[in-house]
Amino acid sequence: RLNGVLRQPHPNRTEAAVLMVHGYGGNFYSGIMNFLPEALAEQGFTTLALNMRDHDLGPKKNLFEENLQDIAAGVDEMARRPHKNIFLYGHSMGTNRVLYYLAETQDPRITGIILTGPPGNLFQWNVRAFGLEAASKVLRRAQELQAAGKGDSWMLIDLGPLGKTLYTANHVVSLRGPATRSDPFTNIAQFSRPVLIVHGSADRLADPAVADKLKNSAAAENQVKVVKLTGADHRFHNHEKELEEVITKWLGEQLK
């Protein structure tokens, strides 16, 4: 079971819906999900803000690939309703989740995709935060446990500004290993849909340069728009209205 909040504007002026996926340690009601789903609904878009199975802080044992079933459940729920256009939205690590879903499924029901605060490749994020030697040591230990048939063993993982938590070795490898399906630069090249990427210039958790790298990695036929909001941090604190306006304008352009 996955929990979430469905917001349906009355009347539904746009006949469009946005499935909204949180980032690492997030949920459907806090952080950016505290304001953006409701703000978009007020602009006429049905929104479904959904918890992934590894929502909130705490030990993590699920594989990254399992995000696909969670997102598929949300898309199926939206598709049961009279929406001509369904958009995917992901924030922070949620960007990796929704990019993987579309790359893997090529779901024809998805009109476009919105990304905010993308962290990029998760192993490279750790290299940036802790250095290559430390990041490699953690991954190597997880791979050793997995190879020894102990993939369910717990490891204490340092996430820097996000604190410390427990991951299973399997979880670490699924996120950061060389064969990971979480790499956004690979996934964005696998489909052809309009993409909006919004990043705050003052984001200290996720490098704003990732937005440009994603655009450069996209398939040639993709229409990728990058918007940098000056002074905005990872959660767009004090820039909520700007973010809402950028996304609403882009959605309107796609519907035309």
C-alpha atoms as an extended CHARMM CRD file, in Angstrom:
* protein
*
       256  EXT
         1         1  ARG       CA              0.0000000000        0.0000000000        0.0000000000  PROA      1               0.0000000000
         2         2  LEU       CA              1.1660000000        3.4950000000       -0.8760000000  PROA      2               0.0000000000
         3         3  ASN       CA             -0.2410000000        6.6090000000        0.7350000000  PROA      3               0.0000000000
         4         4  GLY       CA             -0.7170000000        9.9360000000       -0.9990000000  PROA      4               0.0000000000
         5         5  VAL       CA             -3.0050000000       12.8960000000       -1.5400000000  PROA      5               0.0000000000
         6         6  LEU       CA             -5.0850000000       13.3970000000       -4.6690000000  PROA      6               0.0000000000
         7         7  ARG       CA             -6.1580000000       16.9780000000       -5.3380000000  PROA      7               0.0000000000
         8         8  GLN       CA             -8.8090000000       17.5680000000       -7.9850000000  PROA      8               0.0000000000
         9         9  PRO       CA             -9.6820000000       21.1360000000       -8.9710000000  PROA      9               0.0000000000
        10        10  HSD       CA            -13.3130000000       21.9360000000       -9.6590000000  PROA      10              0.0000000000
        11        11  PRO       CA            -13.8590000000       22.4430000000      -12.4380000000  PROA      11              0.0000000000
        12        12  ASN       CA            -10.8740000000       20.5760000000      -13.8860000000  PROA      12              0.0000000000
        13        13  ARG       CA             -9.9520000000       23.3260000000      -16.3170000000  PROA      13              0.0000000000
        14        14  THR       CA             -6.9010000000       21.7070000000      -17.8960000000  PROA      14              0.0000000000
        15        15  GLU       CA             -7.7710000000       18.0010000000      -18.2020000000  PROA      15              0.0000000000
        16        16  ALA       CA             -4.1600000000       17.4240000000      -17.1870000000  PROA      16              0.0000000000
        17        17  ALA       CA             -2.6520000000       15.6790000000      -14.1800000000  PROA      17              0.0000000000
        18        18  VAL       CA              0.7300000000       15.6740000000      -12.4510000000  PROA      18              0.0000000000
        19        19  LEU       CA              2.0400000000       12.6520000000      -10.5380000000  PROA      19              0.0000000000
        20        20  MET       CA              4.4710000000       14.0060000000       -7.9400000000  PROA      20              0.0000000000
        21        21  VAL       CA              7.3640000000       11.9650000000       -6.5140000000  PROA      21              0.0000000000
        22        22  HSD       CA              9.4160000000       13.0420000000       -3.4900000000  PROA      22              0.0000000000
        23        23  GLY       CA             13.1640000000       12.7570000000       -2.9930000000  PROA      23              0.0000000000
        24        24  TYR       CA             15.3570000000       10.8630000000       -0.5400000000  PROA      24              0.0000000000
        25        25  GLY       CA             13.9070000000       10.7850000000        2.9660000000  PROA      25              0.0000000000
        26        26  GLY       CA             10.8470000000       12.6950000000        1.8130000000  PROA      26              0.0000000000
        27        27  ASN       CA              7.1200000000       12.0890000000        1.7350000000  PROA      27              0.0000000000
        28        28  PHE       CA              3.9760000000       13.4590000000        0.1030000000  PROA      28              0.0000000000
        29        29  TYR       CA              3.3090000000       16.2130000000        2.6400000000  PROA      29              0.0000000000
        30        30  SER       CA              6.5370000000       17.9350000000        3.7100000000  PROA      30              0.0000000000
        31        31  GLY       CA              9.2690000000       20.0340000000        2.1370000000  PROA      31              0.0000000000
        32        32  ILE       CA              8.4740000000       20.9450000000       -1.4460000000  PROA      32              0.0000000000
        33        33  MET       CA              5.4440000000       18.6340000000       -1.2930000000  PROA      33              0.0000000000
        34        34  ASN       CA              4.0310000000       20.8930000000        1.4150000000  PROA      34              0.0000000000
        35        35  PHE       CA              3.1300000000       23.5750000000       -1.1240000000  PROA      35              0.0000000000
        36        36  LEU       CA              3.6690000000       22.5990000000       -4.7600000000  PROA      36              0.0000000000
        37        37  PRO       CA              0.9600000000       19.9090000000       -5.2540000000  PROA      37              0.0000000000
        38        38  GLU       CA             -1.6950000000       22.2420000000       -3.8240000000  PROA      38              0.0000000000
        39        39  ALA       CA             -0.3850000000       25.2360000000       -5.7700000000  PROA      39              0.0000000000
        40        40  LEU       CA             -0.6250000000       23.3380000000       -9.0630000000  PROA      40              0.0000000000
        41        41  ALA       CA             -4.1120000000       22.1210000000       -8.1840000000  PROA      41              0.0000000000
        42        42  GLU       CA             -5.1670000000       25.7140000000       -7.6160000000  PROA      42              0.0000000000
        43        43  GLN       CA             -3.9780000000       26.4250000000      -11.1590000000  PROA      43              0.0000000000
        44        44  GLY       CA             -6.3070000000       23.7500000000      -12.5410000000  PROA      44              0.0000000000
        45        45  PHE       CA             -4.1150000000       20.6220000000      -12.5620000000  PROA      45              0.0000000000
        46        46  THR       CA             -5.0840000000       17.4160000000      -10.8080000000  PROA      46              0.0000000000
        47        47  THR       CA             -2.1510000000       16.3540000000       -8.6370000000  PROA      47              0.0000000000
        48        48  LEU       CA             -1.3100000000       13.0990000000       -6.9000000000  PROA      48              0.0000000000
        49        49  ALA       CA              1.5620000000       13.4290000000       -4.4080000000  PROA      49              0.0000000000
        50        50  LEU       CA              2.6210000000        9.8820000000       -3.6530000000  PROA      50              0.0000000000
        51        51  ASN       CA              4.8220000000        8.1750000000       -1.0810000000  PROA      51              0.0000000000
        52        52  MET       CA              7.4390000000        5.7820000000       -2.4460000000  PROA      52              0.0000000000
        53        53  ARG       CA              7.9070000000        2.5680000000       -0.4650000000  PROA      53              0.0000000000
        54        54  ASP       CA             11.1320000000        3.9290000000        1.1120000000  PROA      54              0.0000000000
        55        55  HSD       CA              9.6270000000        7.2720000000        2.1210000000  PROA      55              0.0000000000
        56        56  ASP       CA             10.8190000000        9.2630000000        5.1430000000  PROA      56              0.0000000000
        57        57  LEU       CA             14.0720000000        8.8620000000        7.0270000000  PROA      57              0.0000000000
        58        58  GLY       CA             15.0890000000        5.5390000000        8.4540000000  PROA      58              0.0000000000
        59        59  PRO       CA             16.6770000000        2.2510000000        7.3420000000  PROA      59              0.0000000000
        60        60  LYS       CA             16.5420000000        1.5220000000        3.6110000000  PROA      60              0.0000000000
        61        61  LYS       CA             16.4340000000       -1.9820000000        2.1500000000  PROA      61              0.0000000000
        62        62  ASN       CA             14.4880000000       -1.6550000000       -1.0970000000  PROA      62              0.0000000000
        63        63  LEU       CA             16.1450000000       -1.7700000000       -4.4870000000  PROA      63              0.0000000000
        64        64  PHE       CA             16.0770000000        1.3370000000       -6.6430000000  PROA      64              0.0000000000
        65        65  GLU       CA             14.3390000000       -0.6440000000       -9.3980000000  PROA      65              0.0000000000
        66        66  GLU       CA             11.2920000000       -1.1100000000       -7.1610000000  PROA      66              0.0000000000
        67        67  ASN       CA             10.4600000000        2.5670000000       -7.6420000000  PROA      67              0.0000000000
        68        68  LEU       CA              9.0610000000        1.5400000000      -11.0230000000  PROA      68              0.0000000000
        69        69  GLN       CA              6.1300000000       -0.3700000000       -9.5020000000  PROA      69              0.0000000000
        70        70  ASP       CA              5.3310000000        2.5120000000       -7.1520000000  PROA      70              0.0000000000
        71        71  ILE       CA              5.2530000000        5.0880000000       -9.9260000000  PROA      71              0.0000000000
        72        72  ALA       CA              3.3060000000        2.7370000000      -12.1960000000  PROA      72              0.0000000000
        73        73  ALA       CA              0.6340000000        2.4430000000       -9.4940000000  PROA      73              0.0000000000
        74        74  GLY       CA              0.3250000000        6.2330000000       -9.4090000000  PROA      74              0.0000000000
        75        75  VAL       CA              0.1540000000        6.5350000000      -13.1910000000  PROA      75              0.0000000000
        76        76  ASP       CA             -2.5030000000        3.8290000000      -13.3240000000  PROA      76              0.0000000000
        77        77  GLU       CA             -4.5500000000        5.7040000000      -10.7250000000  PROA      77              0.0000000000
        78        78  MET       CA             -4.3440000000        8.9230000000      -12.7430000000  PROA      78              0.0000000000
        79        79  ALA       CA             -5.1630000000        7.1070000000      -15.9810000000  PROA      79              0.0000000000
        80        80  ARG       CA             -8.4460000000        5.8480000000      -14.4890000000  PROA      80              0.0000000000
        81        81  ARG       CA             -9.6000000000        9.4560000000      -14.4210000000  PROA      81              0.0000000000
        82        82  PRO       CA            -10.5270000000       11.6390000000      -17.4370000000  PROA      82              0.0000000000
        83        83  HSD       CA             -7.0950000000       13.1950000000      -18.0160000000  PROA      83              0.0000000000
        84        84  LYS       CA             -5.8360000000       13.6620000000      -21.5570000000  PROA      84              0.0000000000
        85        85  ASN       CA             -2.3290000000       14.4680000000      -20.3660000000  PROA      85              0.0000000000
        86        86  ILE       CA             -0.3080000000       13.0070000000      -17.4800000000  PROA      86              0.0000000000
        87        87  PHE       CA              2.9800000000       14.5900000000      -16.4290000000  PROA      87              0.0000000000
        88        88  LEU       CA              5.5980000000       13.1410000000      -14.0850000000  PROA      88              0.0000000000
        89        89  TYR       CA              7.2570000000       15.3520000000      -11.4920000000  PROA      89              0.0000000000
        90        90  GLY       CA             10.2790000000       14.4360000000       -9.3840000000  PROA      90              0.0000000000
        91        91  HSD       CA             12.2050000000       16.4290000000       -6.7850000000  PROA      91              0.0000000000
        92        92  SER       CA             15.8040000000       15.7060000000       -5.7610000000  PROA      92              0.0000000000
        93        93  MET       CA             16.3100000000       11.9210000000       -5.8720000000  PROA      93              0.0000000000
        94        94  GLY       CA             12.7470000000       11.7590000000       -7.1440000000  PROA      94              0.0000000000
        95        95  THR       CA             14.1720000000       13.0500000000      -10.4340000000  PROA      95              0.0000000000
        96        96  ASN       CA             16.1930000000        9.8370000000      -10.7460000000  PROA      96              0.0000000000
        97        97  ARG       CA             13.0790000000        7.8200000000       -9.9720000000  PROA      97              0.0000000000
        98        98  VAL       CA             10.8270000000        9.3630000000      -12.6290000000  PROA      98              0.0000000000
        99        99  LEU       CA             13.5600000000        9.3870000000      -15.2970000000  PROA      99              0.0000000000
       100       100  TYR       CA             14.1320000000        5.6830000000      -14.7000000000  PROA      100             0.0000000000
       101       101  TYR       CA             10.4060000000        4.9680000000      -14.9250000000  PROA      101             0.0000000000
       102       102  LEU       CA             10.0180000000        6.6340000000      -18.2980000000  PROA      102             0.0000000000
       103       103  ALA       CA             13.2610000000        5.2140000000      -19.7040000000  PROA      103             0.0000000000
       104       104  GLU       CA             12.2940000000        1.6990000000      -18.6650000000  PROA      104             0.0000000000
       105       105  THR       CA              8.6050000000        1.7120000000      -19.6130000000  PROA      105             0.0000000000
       106       106  GLN       CA              8.3780000000        4.2600000000      -22.4550000000  PROA      106             0.0000000000
       107       107  ASP       CA              4.8630000000        4.7490000000      -21.0650000000  PROA      107             0.0000000000
       108       108  PRO       CA              2.8100000000        6.4030000000      -23.8590000000  PROA      108             0.0000000000
       109       109  ARG       CA              0.4540000000        7.9220000000      -21.2770000000  PROA      109             0.0000000000
       110       110  ILE       CA              3.1630000000       10.3440000000      -20.1150000000  PROA      110             0.0000000000
       111       111  THR       CA              3.0880000000       13.7160000000      -21.9000000000  PROA      111             0.0000000000
       112       112  GLY       CA              6.1760000000       15.2440000000      -20.2750000000  PROA      112             0.0000000000
       113       113  ILE       CA              8.4010000000       15.3050000000      -17.2210000000  PROA      113             0.0000000000
       114       114  ILE       CA              9.3720000000       17.9690000000      -14.6480000000  PROA      114             0.0000000000
       115       115  LEU       CA             12.5470000000       17.7930000000      -12.5440000000  PROA      115             0.0000000000
       116       116  THR       CA             13.5570000000       20.0590000000       -9.6560000000  PROA      116             0.0000000000
       117       117  GLY       CA             16.8640000000       20.0110000000       -7.7890000000  PROA      117             0.0000000000
       118       118  PRO       CA             18.2990000000       16.9260000000       -9.5360000000  PROA      118             0.0000000000
       119       119  PRO       CA             21.3470000000       15.4340000000       -7.7400000000  PROA      119             0.0000000000
       120       120  GLY       CA             22.6680000000       13.5520000000      -10.7720000000  PROA      120             0.0000000000
       121       121  ASN       CA             24.5020000000       10.2370000000      -10.5370000000  PROA      121             0.0000000000
       122       122  LEU       CA             24.2990000000        9.1050000000       -6.9070000000  PROA      122             0.0000000000
       123       123  PHE       CA             27.8100000000        7.6650000000       -6.7350000000  PROA      123             0.0000000000
       124       124  GLN       CA             29.1850000000       10.9160000000       -8.1520000000  PROA      124             0.0000000000
       125       125  TRP       CA             27.1310000000       12.8430000000       -5.5850000000  PROA      125             0.0000000000
       126       126  ASN       CA             28.9600000000       10.9220000000       -2.8800000000  PROA      126             0.0000000000
       127       127  VAL       CA             32.3090000000       11.5550000000       -4.5540000000  PROA      127             0.0000000000
       128       128  ARG       CA             31.5300000000       15.2730000000       -4.5400000000  PROA      128             0.0000000000
       129       129  ALA       CA             30.5200000000       15.1470000000       -0.8590000000  PROA      129             0.0000000000
       130       130  PHE       CA             33.2040000000       12.8350000000        0.5680000000  PROA      130             0.0000000000
       131       131  GLY       CA             35.8970000000       12.3460000000       -2.0700000000  PROA      131             0.0000000000
       132       132  LEU       CA             36.5830000000        9.4420000000       -4.4250000000  PROA      132             0.0000000000
       133       133  GLU       CA             38.4310000000        7.2730000000       -1.8940000000  PROA      133             0.0000000000
       134       134  ALA       CA             35.7150000000        7.3840000000        0.7620000000  PROA      134             0.0000000000
       135       135  ALA       CA             32.8590000000        6.9240000000       -1.7340000000  PROA      135             0.0000000000
       136       136  SER       CA             34.6300000000        3.9870000000       -3.3730000000  PROA      136             0.0000000000
       137       137  LYS       CA             35.3180000000        2.3330000000       -0.0120000000  PROA      137             0.0000000000
       138       138  VAL       CA             31.6220000000        2.2930000000        0.9160000000  PROA      138             0.0000000000
       139       139  LEU       CA             30.5690000000        0.9010000000       -2.4580000000  PROA      139             0.0000000000
       140       140  ARG       CA             33.3270000000       -1.7020000000       -2.4410000000  PROA      140             0.0000000000
       141       141  ARG       CA             32.2650000000       -2.9380000000        1.0140000000  PROA      141             0.0000000000
       142       142  ALA       CA             28.6470000000       -3.2430000000       -0.1520000000  PROA      142             0.0000000000
       143       143  GLN       CA             29.7380000000       -5.1820000000       -3.2450000000  PROA      143             0.0000000000
       144       144  GLU       CA             31.8320000000       -7.5300000000       -1.0930000000  PROA      144             0.0000000000
       145       145  LEU       CA             28.8770000000       -8.2600000000        1.1780000000  PROA      145             0.0000000000
       146       146  GLN       CA             26.6370000000       -8.8460000000       -1.8080000000  PROA      146             0.0000000000
       147       147  ALA       CA             29.1610000000      -11.1910000000       -3.4310000000  PROA      147             0.0000000000
       148       148  ALA       CA             29.3630000000      -13.1570000000       -0.1820000000  PROA      148             0.0000000000
       149       149  GLY       CA             25.5960000000      -13.6820000000       -0.1850000000  PROA      149             0.0000000000
       150       150  LYS       CA             25.0930000000      -11.0860000000        2.5490000000  PROA      150             0.0000000000
       151       151  GLY       CA             23.3220000000       -8.4300000000        0.5370000000  PROA      151             0.0000000000
       152       152  ASP       CA             20.7180000000       -7.9860000000        3.2840000000  PROA      152             0.0000000000
       153       153  SER       CA             23.4000000000       -6.9840000000        5.8120000000  PROA      153             0.0000000000
       154       154  TRP       CA             23.0500000000       -3.4900000000        7.2560000000  PROA      154             0.0000000000
       155       155  MET       CA             25.6640000000       -0.7870000000        6.7490000000  PROA      155             0.0000000000
       156       156  LEU       CA             25.8280000000        2.5520000000        8.5670000000  PROA      156             0.0000000000
       157       157  ILE       CA             25.9380000000        5.1600000000        5.8080000000  PROA      157             0.0000000000
       158       158  ASP       CA             27.1130000000        8.7580000000        6.1890000000  PROA      158             0.0000000000
       159       159  LEU       CA             25.0670000000       11.1090000000        4.0020000000  PROA      159             0.0000000000
       160       160  GLY       CA             26.7830000000       14.3050000000        5.0810000000  PROA      160             0.0000000000
       161       161  PRO       CA             24.1770000000       17.0770000000        5.4160000000  PROA      161             0.0000000000
       162       162  LEU       CA             21.4130000000       14.4540000000        5.4620000000  PROA      162             0.0000000000
       163       163  GLY       CA             22.8530000000       12.6840000000        8.5120000000  PROA      163             0.0000000000
       164       164  LYS       CA             23.5470000000        8.9780000000        8.9910000000  PROA      164             0.0000000000
       165       165  THR       CA             21.2610000000        6.0520000000        8.3390000000  PROA      165             0.0000000000
       166       166  LEU       CA             21.2220000000        2.3070000000        7.7250000000  PROA      166             0.0000000000
       167       167  TYR       CA             21.2630000000        0.8450000000        4.2090000000  PROA      167             0.0000000000
       168       168  THR       CA             21.4660000000       -2.7930000000        3.2440000000  PROA      168             0.0000000000
       169       169  ALA       CA             24.3630000000       -3.6650000000        0.9780000000  PROA      169             0.0000000000
       170       170  ASN       CA             21.8630000000       -4.4710000000       -1.7710000000  PROA      170             0.0000000000
       171       171  HSD       CA             20.3640000000       -0.9970000000       -1.4430000000  PROA      171             0.0000000000
       172       172  VAL       CA             23.7750000000        0.6840000000       -1.6810000000  PROA      172             0.0000000000
       173       173  VAL       CA             24.7130000000       -1.2260000000       -4.8300000000  PROA      173             0.0000000000
       174       174  SER       CA             21.3320000000       -0.5950000000       -6.4560000000  PROA      174             0.0000000000
       175       175  LEU       CA             21.8130000000        3.1570000000       -5.9720000000  PROA      175             0.0000000000
       176       176  ARG       CA             25.5280000000        3.5700000000       -6.6180000000  PROA      176             0.0000000000
       177       177  GLY       CA             26.9150000000        0.4860000000       -8.3630000000  PROA      177             0.0000000000
       178       178  PRO       CA             28.3420000000        0.5800000000      -11.9070000000  PROA      178             0.0000000000
       179       179  ALA       CA             25.2550000000       -1.2410000000      -13.2350000000  PROA      179             0.0000000000
       180       180  THR       CA             22.7550000000        0.9680000000      -11.3610000000  PROA      180             0.0000000000
       181       181  ARG       CA             19.5030000000        1.8860000000      -13.0720000000  PROA      181             0.0000000000
       182       182  SER       CA             19.4480000000        5.1630000000      -11.1340000000  PROA      182             0.0000000000
       183       183  ASP       CA             21.8600000000        7.0460000000      -13.4090000000  PROA      183             0.0000000000
       184       184  PRO       CA             19.8150000000        9.9990000000      -14.7440000000  PROA      184             0.0000000000
       185       185  PHE       CA             22.2070000000       10.8720000000      -17.5660000000  PROA      185             0.0000000000
       186       186  THR       CA             21.7330000000        7.4410000000      -19.1030000000  PROA      186             0.0000000000
       187       187  ASN       CA             17.9790000000        7.4130000000      -18.5380000000  PROA      187             0.0000000000
       188       188  ILE       CA             17.1940000000       10.8340000000      -19.9910000000  PROA      188             0.0000000000
       189       189  ALA       CA             18.7430000000        9.6970000000      -23.2690000000  PROA      189             0.0000000000
       190       190  GLN       CA             16.3140000000        6.7700000000      -23.5420000000  PROA      190             0.0000000000
       191       191  PHE       CA             13.0430000000        8.5790000000      -24.2860000000  PROA      191             0.0000000000
       192       192  SER       CA             11.6460000000       11.4440000000      -26.3160000000  PROA      192             0.0000000000
       193       193  ARG       CA              9.3510000000       13.7430000000      -24.2980000000  PROA      193             0.0000000000
       194       194  PRO       CA              9.3990000000       17.4140000000      -23.2890000000  PROA      194             0.0000000000
       195       195  VAL       CA             11.4060000000       17.9730000000      -20.0930000000  PROA      195             0.0000000000
       196       196  LEU       CA             11.5230000000       20.9430000000      -17.7020000000  PROA      196             0.0000000000
       197       197  ILE       CA             14.4370000000       21.1560000000      -15.2580000000  PROA      197             0.0000000000
       198       198  VAL       CA             14.3880000000       23.7930000000      -12.5160000000  PROA      198             0.0000000000
       199       199  HSD       CA             17.3560000000       24.2700000000      -10.2030000000  PROA      199             0.0000000000
       200       200  GLY       CA             18.1650000000       26.8450000000       -7.5510000000  PROA      200             0.0000000000
       201       201  SER       CA             21.4490000000       28.6910000000       -8.0020000000  PROA      201             0.0000000000
       202       202  ALA       CA             22.0600000000       28.4980000000       -4.2280000000  PROA      202             0.0000000000
       203       203  ASP       CA             21.3980000000       24.7580000000       -3.9500000000  PROA      203             0.0000000000
       204       204  ARG       CA             24.1340000000       23.3260000000       -1.7190000000  PROA      204             0.0000000000
       205       205  LEU       CA             22.7810000000       19.7710000000       -1.6420000000  PROA      205             0.0000000000
       206       206  ALA       CA             22.5810000000       19.1630000000       -5.3910000000  PROA      206             0.0000000000
       207       207  ASP       CA             24.9850000000       20.8120000000       -7.8330000000  PROA      207             0.0000000000
       208       208  PRO       CA             23.1010000000       23.2460000000      -10.1480000000  PROA      208             0.0000000000
       209       209  ALA       CA             25.4650000000       22.1920000000      -12.9570000000  PROA      209             0.0000000000
       210       210  VAL       CA             23.6150000000       18.8400000000      -13.0360000000  PROA      210             0.0000000000
       211       211  ALA       CA             20.6890000000       20.5410000000      -14.7840000000  PROA      211             0.0000000000
       212       212  ASP       CA             22.8710000000       21.5220000000      -17.7280000000  PROA      212             0.0000000000
       213       213  LYS       CA             24.5120000000       18.0910000000      -17.8680000000  PROA      213             0.0000000000
       214       214  LEU       CA             21.0880000000       16.4600000000      -18.0170000000  PROA      214             0.0000000000
       215       215  LYS       CA             20.0920000000       18.6840000000      -20.9100000000  PROA      215             0.0000000000
       216       216  ASN       CA             23.2750000000       17.8040000000      -22.7570000000  PROA      216             0.0000000000
       217       217  SER       CA             22.6790000000       14.0890000000      -22.0980000000  PROA      217             0.0000000000
       218       218  ALA       CA             19.1090000000       14.0780000000      -23.4080000000  PROA      218             0.0000000000
       219       219  ALA       CA             18.0960000000       12.5010000000      -26.6970000000  PROA      219             0.0000000000
       220       220  ALA       CA             18.4570000000       14.9000000000      -29.6200000000  PROA      220             0.0000000000
       221       221  GLU       CA             14.6960000000       14.9820000000      -30.2120000000  PROA      221             0.0000000000
       222       222  ASN       CA             13.9270000000       15.8350000000      -26.5760000000  PROA      222             0.0000000000
       223       223  GLN       CA             12.7640000000       19.3790000000      -25.8910000000  PROA      223             0.0000000000
       224       224  VAL       CA             14.6040000000       20.1580000000      -22.6540000000  PROA      224             0.0000000000
       225       225  LYS       CA             14.2040000000       23.5050000000      -20.9380000000  PROA      225             0.0000000000
       226       226  VAL       CA             16.4870000000       24.4840000000      -18.0380000000  PROA      226             0.0000000000
       227       227  VAL       CA             15.5330000000       27.2800000000      -15.6380000000  PROA      227             0.0000000000
       228       228  LYS       CA             17.8650000000       28.4670000000      -12.8640000000  PROA      228             0.0000000000
       229       229  LEU       CA             16.2080000000       30.4180000000      -10.0490000000  PROA      229             0.0000000000
       230       230  THR       CA             18.6770000000       32.9190000000       -8.6260000000  PROA      230             0.0000000000
       231       231  GLY       CA             19.1660000000       32.5550000000       -4.8710000000  PROA      231             0.0000000000
       232       232  ALA       CA             16.9190000000       29.5150000000       -4.4850000000  PROA      232             0.0000000000
       233       233  ASP       CA             18.0740000000       26.6150000000       -2.2980000000  PROA      233             0.0000000000
       234       234  HSD       CA             17.2890000000       22.9110000000       -2.6400000000  PROA      234             0.0000000000
       235       235  ARG       CA             13.7410000000       23.2950000000       -1.3260000000  PROA      235             0.0000000000
       236       236  PHE       CA             13.1510000000       26.6480000000       -3.0620000000  PROA      236             0.0000000000
       237       237  HSD       CA             12.5820000000       28.3430000000        0.2840000000  PROA      237             0.0000000000
       238       238  ASN       CA             11.3100000000       31.9120000000       -0.2720000000  PROA      238             0.0000000000
       239       239  HSD       CA             11.0900000000       31.1240000000       -4.0020000000  PROA      239             0.0000000000
       240       240  GLU       CA              7.9420000000       28.9930000000       -3.9100000000  PROA      240             0.0000000000
       241       241  LYS       CA              5.8760000000       31.3740000000       -6.0490000000  PROA      241             0.0000000000
       242       242  GLU       CA              8.6180000000       31.6210000000       -8.6820000000  PROA      242             0.0000000000
       243       243  LEU       CA              8.8080000000       27.8380000000       -8.9110000000  PROA      243             0.0000000000
       244       244  GLU       CA              5.0380000000       27.5290000000       -9.1950000000  PROA      244             0.0000000000
       245       245  GLU       CA              4.9330000000       30.1170000000      -11.9870000000  PROA      245             0.0000000000
       246       246  VAL       CA              7.7460000000       28.4800000000      -13.9810000000  PROA      246             0.0000000000
       247       247  ILE       CA              6.1110000000       25.0540000000      -13.8000000000  PROA      247             0.0000000000
       248       248  THR       CA              2.5850000000       26.3260000000      -14.4990000000  PROA      248             0.0000000000
       249       249  LYS       CA              3.7610000000       28.2870000000      -17.5340000000  PROA      249             0.0000000000
       250       250  TRP       CA              5.6410000000       25.3000000000      -18.9400000000  PROA      250             0.0000000000
       251       251  LEU       CA              2.6780000000       22.9770000000      -18.3990000000  PROA      251             0.0000000000
       252       252  GLY       CA              0.4350000000       25.4390000000      -20.2280000000  PROA      252             0.0000000000
       253       253  GLU       CA              2.8800000000       25.5480000000      -23.1420000000  PROA      253             0.0000000000
       254       254  GLN       CA              2.8460000000       21.7550000000      -23.4220000000  PROA      254             0.0000000000
       255       255  LEU       CA             -0.9570000000       21.6250000000      -23.4220000000  PROA      255             0.0000000000
       256       256  LYS       CA             -1.1180000000       24.1110000000      -26.2940000000  PROA      256             0.0000000000
